[in-house]
Amino acid sequence: MAFMPPQGPQGPQQGPSSPPPQIPPQHPPVSAFAVDPGAIKGCLYRNTYIWPRNGSGFWLYPTFVGRTSVSGFRWNGRSWVYSGYDLQRIESFTCF
C-alpha cells in the first residue's frame, strides 16, 4: 500500500512546483542536542536544507511539524516525494 500525502481542502497536498536551489547552503556550527519543533516550525512551506545526524544532507519542503517529527516533501534529485523525519535524527537545518 503506497503512502498518500495528507489531504488538504483541495485534495492531496502537493510539493513545490519547482526544484530547490542547486547548491546546498553552508553547514552551520552545531550546538543543539535536538531540533526544537518551535524553531523548525518557522520553515513551514519554505525550502529547508536538513543535515541529519547520519547521512547526507537533503532538501525538504515541510508541511507539518509535530512534537517529535517533521513531514513534508523531500527532493530526490528529480521530484518531490512525501516523507517524515524524527526531529532527534536532525543535526541542524536552515530554511529560505
ZATI-487618 format. One record per atom (N, C-alpha, C): x, y, z; residue in one letter. Coordinates in pm, whole numbers, plus 50000, padded with zeros to 5 digits. Layout:
# residues N
XYZA/...
***
This chain:
# residues 96
500844988250000M/500005000050000M/500895012450000M/500715021349907A/501525033449895A/501075043949996A/502035051750046F/501725062550139F/501165074350062F/500075079750110M/499455091350046M/499715103750129M/500045114950066P/500235127250142P/498915131550207P/498995139850312P/497785144050379P/496855151550285P/495575150750315Q/494575157350233Q/494395171850278Q/494355180850185G/494045194850213G/492655197850161G/492225210350169P/490875213850123P/490665211249974P/491745211449897Q/491655209449752Q/492125195649710Q/492225185949803G/492725172649772G/494115170849831G/494905161249780P/496235158649837P/497125171049830P/497875173549936Q/498825184549934Q/499915181349834Q/500355191349763Q/501395189549662Q/502685196149710Q/503785190949662G/505075197149689G/505215209749607G/506335216549621P/506565228649543P/506525225649393P/506245235749315S/506155233849170S/507515234749101S/508555238649175S/509885239549116S/510915232849207S/512065229049152P/513105222749234P/513715232649332P/514415227549434P/515105236449528P/516375242049464P/517075251249533P/518355256149478P/519295244549449P/520125246149346Q/521045235449306Q/522195233749404Q/522625244549468I/523775243949557I/523295244249702I/523625233949781P/523225234049922P/523925245249998P/523305250150106P/523935260550187P/525105255150268P/525895264050325Q/527005260250413Q/526445254250541Q/527095244050591H/526675237550715H/526975246850832H/525945250150912P/526185258951027P/526865251451140P/527455258751236P/528015251951353P/526895244951430P/527195233651489V/526185225851560V/526365227751710V/525255231551778S/525355233251921S/524195226851997S/523145223151928A/521965217651995A/522015202351999A/521375196752101F/521285182152112F/520115176652032F/519075184652016A/517905180551939A/517295192951876A/516615191051765V/515955202151697V/514645205251770V/514435217851800D/513215222451867D/512095223651765D/510925217651793P/509815218651697P/509405233051670P/509515241751771G/509165255751751G/510075262751653G/511355258851652A/512305265151561A/512065260851417A/511885247951395I/511705243251257I/510305246751205I/509375249851294K/508025253851250K/508075266551166K/509085274951191G/509265287051110G/509645284150966G/509965271650936C/510345267650800C/509175261350722C/507995260950781L/506845255050710L/506635261850575L/506435253750473Y/506155258350336Y/507295266650278Y/508535263550319R/509735270150266R/510775259450234R/511595261850133N/512705252750106N/513615252450228N/513855240450279T/514635238650401T/515705228050376T/516935231350411Y/518005221550396Y/518225214950531Y/518215201550532I/518335193450653I/519695186450654I/520415187550766W/521625179650788W/521275169250893W/521135156650853P/520825146150951P/522065142651034P/521845136151148R/522965131951233R/523835121851160R/523235113651075N/523965103850995N/523475104950852N/524385104850757G/523985105150617G/524155118850555G/523775119550430S/523915131850351S/522755141250374S/523035154250359G/522005164350371G/521035163750255G/519855169950273F/518825169650169F/517885181550184F/517175184450075W/516155195050075W/514815189250118W/514125196650203L/512795192950249L/511905205250240L/510665203250198Y/509655213750197Y/508625209750303Y/508835214050430P/507975209250539P/506545214450528P/505595205550554T/504175209350555T/503515206450689T/504245199650781F/503715196450914F/504875195051012F/504725201051130V/505685199251239V/504905194951362V/505275183351414G/504675178251537G/505625179851653G/505275174051765R/506105174851885R/507445167951868R/507475156951791T/508705149051776T/509105146551631T/508345151951536S/508645148851396S/508285160451304S/508825159651183V/508515169151077V/508215160950952V/507255165350873S/506985158450748S/506755168750638S/506925164150518G/506765172750402G/507345165850280G/507745173650184F/508215168250057F/509725169250047F/510365157650028R/511815156850015R/512185156449867R/513205164149829W/513695164249692W/514605152249671W/514295143649574N/515105131649549N/516065133449432N/516185145649383G/517065148349269G/516295150349140G/515045145549138R/514195146849018R/512805151949049R/512315148749170S/510955152849207S/510815153249359S/509705158749404W/509385159549546W/508615147149587W/509045140649696V/508415128449747V/508045130749893V/506805127249930Y/506365129550067Y/507095120350164Y/507635126050274S/508405118550373S/508235124750511S/508615117250614G/508585122150751G/509895118850821G/510275126950921Y/511555125350990Y/511395128151138Y/512105120451218D/512175122451363D/513095134351390D/512645143951470L/513445155851497L/514775152451566L/514825141651641Q/516065137751707Q/517135133051609Q/516725129551488R/517685124951387R/518245136451304R/517765148751329I/518225160551255I/519275167951338I/520465169751279E/521545176851346E/521315191951340E/521005196951220S/520735211151202S/519955213151073S/519475225351053F/518685228750935F/518775243550910F/518435247550789T/518295261650755T/517225262750647T/516455273550651C/515395275050552C/515465288550484C/514855289250366F/514895301150281F/513505305850248F/
***
